[in-house]
């Protein structure tokens, strides 16, 4: 479940060969792994057409064809742009033919139930050449089910760019690890269902997908000798007379996700609305930045606040103190964070991240991973770039992709709830990285659970008040 850029994949292949793992063996492993993933989907009576390119991606297609023929499937191997040029693919073609198998002629009149896209790999360039664009357009119009090897032809590996005629795959079998474009936009929409194929090389990427087993392994385990102070005393600075609900929703997130004690700094009017929804919280109406680190484990600032000079001065003073800080909504601004020992977590959506970086939202969506990681490293903080495939970038250059969640979260207030969950999570986890990843994962898991029985348009942020206990129990058991 790791991520690799095209350059990393090339370096991995080279290193594996230097360590004694031949490229012939790697290609064999790739083709065999794809065969094993594909077989449960195939009916023996279905016709399979494998379109192999001139490079090593085409070589993977050659190996797959051999396994399918060995199994008795109706399969044809064709080279629409010419026979392979790379030494490893040529070796496998020679072996394929030595087994007594033939290569068929390509024609736009060919009919198949399945088309396997083995035309281009991670080194492909966009836009597609005219001859390739004609082939990919034909694939998309064929009516066949489409499976792509490594990534669909016409899709960039490392960015979200796609060609006008990029293959629209139903399934994609990513070799060794995911390519970044599987989680970028609009490229991710061309992948279909993505599976990773193990090709026999040790995983060593600093980026990966956060999974169920990661959550279960890192969520705090219950112990008998605890009290409310065990789970952290946290401060939420949120809400205003105009937006009291933001603080209430963040408080629900914090209290339901395990904070021991919660103080909410807000207005007196807002407190009258928040109090009935979060009666466990205490309130402060004149919070000062001085001494906060002596009283609180972590501080979340921003939901329901309007950015102004007073808030900015408060945050800058707070940054000088050794306390974990979560910045959201009105607290997000361009400022310096470097050389700070205690963690800072920012939680922008793409529009807010655009204001922080000066980059257009459309460019951010095409480069969510690299932009978030660059910002995290340069500023020494953690970035939770929200949206589909939320990106969590750590200041050491590593990070995780979150796959939970759905469009039900596209509602005002759900981000406030996440801020509260992050506030609580820091106080209960040993690892700050796991704390952030688990809060984001479970936040999305709540939305996934909701849509099992309800319409995604019906979710409201206050529904987390009853969703969080259920989902937390599921992952703690």
Long-range contacts (C-beta under 8 A, 24 or more apart in sequence): 1-177, 1-178, 1-196, 1-208, 1-209, 1-211, 2-176, 2-177, 2-178, 2-203, 2-204, 2-205, 2-207, 2-208, 2-209, 3-177, 3-178, 3-179, 3-180, 3-183, 3-205, 3-207, 3-208, 3-209, 3-369, 3-401, 4-176, 4-177, 4-178, 4-179, 4-205, 5-157, 5-158, 5-179, 5-180, 6-122, 6-123, 6-157, 6-158, 6-179, 8-205, 9-122, 9-175, 9-176, 10-122, 10-123, 12-176, 12-201, 16-201, 21-200, 21-201, 23-56, 23-87, 23-88, 24-88, 24-91, 24-92, 25-200, 26-199, 26-200, 26-201, 27-56, 27-59, 27-60, 27-63, 27-88, 27-89, 27-92, 28-63, 28-92, 29-198, 29-199, 29-200, 30-60, 30-63, 30-149, 30-175, 30-197, 30-199, 31-60, 31-61, 31-62, 31-63, 31-64, 31-66, 31-67, 31-92, 32-63, 32-67, 33-173, 33-175, 33-197, 33-198, 33-199, 34-60, 34-64, 34-147, 34-149, 34-173, 34-197, 35-63, 35-64, 35-67, 35-68, 35-71, 37-173, 37-195, 37-197, 38-64, 38-147, 38-171, 38-173, 39-71, 41-145, 41-171, 42-73, 42-114, 43-113, 44-72, 44-73, 44-74, 45-74, 46-73, 46-74, 46-113, 46-114, 47-74, 47-75, 47-76, 47-111, 47-112, 47-113, 47-114, 48-73, 48-74, 48-75, 48-76, 48-112, 48-113, 48-114, 48-115, 48-116, 49-75, 49-76, 49-78, 49-110, 49-112, 49-114, 49-115, 49-116, 49-144, 50-75, 50-76, 50-77, 50-78, 50-115, 50-116, 50-118, 51-78, 51-80, 51-106, 51-115, 51-116, 51-117, 51-118, 51-119, 51-135, 51-139, 52-77, 52-78, 52-79, 52-84, 52-118, 52-119, 53-79, 53-80, 53-81, 53-84, 53-118, 53-119, 53-120, 53-121, 53-153, 54-79, 54-81, 54-82, 54-83, 54-84, 54-85, 54-86, 54-89, 55-84, 55-85, 55-86, 55-89, 55-120, 55-121, 55-123, 56-86, 56-88, 56-89, 56-121, 57-118, 57-119, 57-120, 57-121, 57-149, 57-150, 58-84, 58-89, 58-118, 58-119, 59-84, 59-86, 59-88, 59-89, 59-92, 59-93, 60-118, 60-149, 60-150, 60-175, 61-116, 61-118, 61-149, 62-89, 62-92, 62-93, 62-96, 63-92, 63-96, 64-116, 64-118, 64-149, 65-96, 65-101, 66-92, 66-95, 66-96, 66-99, 66-101, 69-99, 69-101, 76-104, 76-110, 76-112, 77-101, 77-102, 77-103, 77-104, 78-103, 78-104, 78-105, 78-106, 78-110, 79-103, 79-106, 80-106, 80-119, 80-131, 80-135, 81-119, 81-131, 81-132, 81-135, 108-138, 112-142, 112-144, 113-144, 113-145, 114-144, 114-145, 114-146, 114-147, 115-139, 115-142, 115-144, 115-145, 115-146, 115-147, 116-146, 116-147, 116-148, 116-149, 117-146, 117-147, 117-148, 117-149, 117-152, 117-153, 117-167, 117-169, 118-149, 119-153, 120-153, 120-154, 121-149, 121-150, 121-151, 122-150, 122-151, 122-157, 122-179, 123-157, 124-153, 124-154, 124-156, 124-157, 126-154, 126-156, 126-161, 126-162, 126-163, 127-163, 127-164, 128-153, 128-154, 128-163, 128-165, 128-166, 133-163, 133-164, 133-165, 134-165, 136-163, 136-165, 136-166, 136-167, 137-165, 139-167, 140-165, 140-167, 140-168, 145-170, 145-171, 146-170, 146-171, 146-192, 147-171, 147-172, 147-173, 148-172, 148-173, 148-191, 148-192, 149-173, 149-175, 150-174, 150-175, 150-179, 151-179, 151-181, 151-182, 151-191, 152-190, 152-191, 154-190, 155-181, 155-187, 155-190, 155-191, 156-181, 156-187, 157-181, 158-370, 159-184, 159-187, 159-366, 159-367, 159-370, 160-184, 160-185, 160-186, 160-187, 160-188, 160-365, 160-366, 160-367, 160-368, 161-187, 161-366, 162-186, 162-187, 162-190, 166-190, 168-192, 171-195, 173-197, 175-199, 176-201, 176-203, 177-203, 177-205, 177-208, 178-209, 178-401, 180-369, 180-370, 183-368, 183-369, 183-389, 183-391, 183-401, 184-365, 184-366, 184-367, 184-368, 184-369, 184-389, 185-365, 185-366, 185-368, 185-388, 186-365, 186-366, 187-366, 188-388, 188-389, 206-396, 206-397, 206-398, 206-399, 207-369, 207-373, 207-398, 207-399, 207-400, 207-401, 208-400, 208-401, 209-400, 209-401, 209-402, 209-403, 210-392, 210-400, 210-401, 210-402, 210-403, 210-437, 210-440, 210-441, 212-475, 214-434, 214-437, 214-441, 215-437, 215-438, 215-441, 215-442, 215-475, 216-475, 218-429, 218-431, 218-434, 218-437, 218-438, 219-429, 219-438, 219-475, 219-476, 220-258, 220-428, 220-429, 220-430, 222-476, 227-260, 228-260, 228-261, 229-260, 229-261, 230-260, 231-258, 231-259, 231-260, 231-424, 231-427, 231-428, 232-259, 232-260, 232-261, 232-297, 232-298, 232-424, 232-426, 232-427, 232-428, 233-260, 233-261, 233-262, 233-263, 233-295, 233-296, 233-297, 233-427, 234-259, 234-260, 234-261, 234-262, 234-263, 234-296, 234-297, 234-298, 234-299, 234-300, 234-423, 234-424, 234-426, 234-427, 235-262, 235-263, 235-264, 235-265, 235-284, 235-287, 235-292, 235-295, 235-296, 235-298, 235-299, 235-300, 236-262, 236-263, 236-264, 236-265, 236-281, 236-299, 236-300, 236-303, 236-420, 236-423, 237-264, 237-265, 237-266, 237-287, 237-299, 237-300, 237-301, 237-302, 237-305, 237-331, 238-264, 238-265, 238-266, 238-300, 238-301, 238-302, 238-303, 238-304, 238-305, 238-416, 238-419, 239-264, 239-266, 239-267, 239-270, 239-274, 239-303, 239-304, 239-305, 240-266, 240-267, 240-270, 240-304, 240-305, 240-306, 241-267, 241-269, 241-270, 242-304, 243-270, 243-303, 243-304, 243-305, 244-269, 244-270, 244-273, 244-274, 244-304, 245-273, 245-304, 245-413, 245-416, 246-303, 246-304, 246-305, 246-329, 246-413, 246-416, 247-274, 247-303, 247-304, 247-416, 248-273, 248-274, 248-277, 248-278, 248-462, 249-303, 249-413, 249-414, 249-416, 249-417, 249-420, 249-461, 249-462, 249-464, 250-300, 250-303, 250-416, 250-417, 250-419, 250-420, 250-423, 251-277, 251-278, 251-281, 251-420, 252-277, 252-278, 252-417, 252-420, 252-462, 252-464, 252-465, 252-468, 253-416, 253-417, 253-418, 253-419, 253-420, 253-421, 253-423, 253-424, 253-443, 253-464, 253-468, 254-300, 254-420, 254-421, 254-423, 254-424, 255-280, 255-281, 255-420, 255-424, 256-421, 256-464, 256-465, 256-468, 256-469, 256-472, 257-420, 257-421, 257-424, 257-425, 257-428, 257-439, 257-442, 257-468, 257-472, 258-424, 258-425, 258-427, 258-428, 258-472, 259-423, 259-424, 259-427, 259-428, 260-427, 262-423, 263-296, 266-304, 270-304, 277-462, 277-465, 289-314, 289-317, 289-318, 289-321, 290-317, 292-318, 292-321, 292-323, 293-321, 293-322, 293-323, 293-342, 296-323, 297-323, 297-324, 297-426, 297-427, 298-323, 298-324, 298-325, 298-326, 298-423, 298-426, 298-427, 299-323, 299-324, 299-325, 299-326, 299-423, 300-325, 300-326, 300-327, 300-328, 300-419, 300-420, 300-422, 300-423, 301-325, 301-326, 301-327, 301-328, 301-331, 302-326, 302-327, 302-328, 302-329, 302-330, 302-331, 302-332, 302-419, 303-328, 303-329, 303-330, 303-415, 303-416, 303-419, 304-329, 304-330, 304-416, 305-329, 305-330, 305-331, 306-330, 307-331, 307-332, 307-333, 319-344, 324-426, 324-432, 326-419, 326-422, 326-423, 326-426, 328-415, 328-416, 328-419, 329-415, 329-416, 329-419, 332-356, 336-379, 337-379, 337-380, 337-381, 338-379, 338-380, 339-380, 340-380, 340-381, 343-381, 343-382, 343-426, 343-432, 344-379, 344-380, 344-381, 344-382, 345-381, 345-382, 345-383, 345-384, 345-422, 345-436, 346-381, 346-382, 346-383, 346-384, 347-384, 347-386, 347-415, 347-418, 347-419, 347-422, 348-383, 348-384, 348-385, 348-386, 349-385, 349-386, 349-387, 349-415, 350-385, 350-386, 350-387, 353-383, 353-385, 369-393, 369-399, 369-401, 372-399, 373-397, 373-399, 382-432, 382-436, 384-418, 384-422, 384-436, 384-440, 386-415, 386-418, 390-440, 390-444, 392-436, 392-437, 392-440, 394-433, 398-433, 400-433, 400-437, 402-437, 402-440, 402-441, 402-444, 403-444, 404-440, 404-441, 404-442, 404-443, 404-444, 404-445, 404-447, 404-448, 405-443, 405-444, 405-445, 405-447, 405-448, 406-444, 406-447, 406-448, 406-451, 406-456, 407-456, 408-447, 408-450, 408-451, 408-456, 408-457, 408-458, 408-459, 409-443, 409-444, 409-447, 409-459, 411-459, 411-460, 411-461, 412-461, 413-460, 413-461, 413-462, 414-443, 414-447, 414-459, 414-461, 414-464, 416-461, 417-443, 417-461, 417-464, 418-443, 421-468, 442-468, 442-471, 442-472, 442-475, 445-471, 445-474, 445-475, 446-471
